[in-house]
Amino acid sequence: MAEVEVLRASVLAALGEGGTGSGVDVVGRVCRACVRLLPVDGAAVSVMVDAGHREVVYASDAVSTALAELQFSLGEGPCLEAYAAGGPVLVPDLAAGPPPAWPVFAAEAAAQPVAALFTFPVQIGAVRVVATLDTYRATPGSLDAAELSTALQVADIAALALSGLRDGGDRWLDGDGRWMEGAGMRYREVHQATGMLIAYLDLPATAALARLRAYAFGHGRSLLEVAGDIVARRVRLDEEFR
């Protein structure tokens, strides 16, 4: 049996066994297998409830984590493009020129050992794209037809793994983030800080998140750092966000 089919069978078996956090554990298994099966150096899976509400379920390494956080901080990148377009985003040589849709991310990503990016939407049945499988490698080069086919199969298996994190309906997260607790809820404070800005400035969620991103970028800080300071009241909304 081909390794990709072995992976599919193991995911189905693990989900059948159930258990707390099994969904996150199985997503991690898919990411690690992705790195073995494809000429990539790292992989991550992110859930996209909407364009501004995102959580990293699993990242295989520090570079994958950094790329995910960078995209969320800037509000642009291959993950968000794949989510919006509903199709793969393939960049075989990042140094050849920044993609027009995300020039700032491309410039910031140059600080990482990343030369190529391949991102695939993850979809369950006929529902809207709600997640992405994000991969990178340190050397430039395209995926050939066989490798692309394998990547699409892995993305399909990632959808199966993510089904272990659903509540039986369309929600991926509840108010306390308990469905994603096994993933660490990296952006919990960002969502809390956004909610505080919504209440203080009387803005829609997307506009409040944009203000938060602009503040972080303008002060040369990460979105996670600024959000943590807002939630902890180390940054006063009445002084910084009038």
FENBELTA-V571870 format. One line per field, one symbol per residue. phi: phi as a letter, one per 40 degrees, with the letter a starting at -180 (. if undefined). Layout:
phi->???
This chain:
phi->.ccccccdcccccccccghcgcccdccccccccdcccbcbbaaabbcbcacbbbbccabcacccccccccccccgahccccccccgacbbbcacccicdccaccddcccccccbbabbbbcbbbfcccdbabbbbaacbciccccccccccccccccdccccccbccgbbcbbbdcgccbdccgfdbdcccccccccdcccfbcdcccccccccccccbgbcccccccccccgcbccccbbc
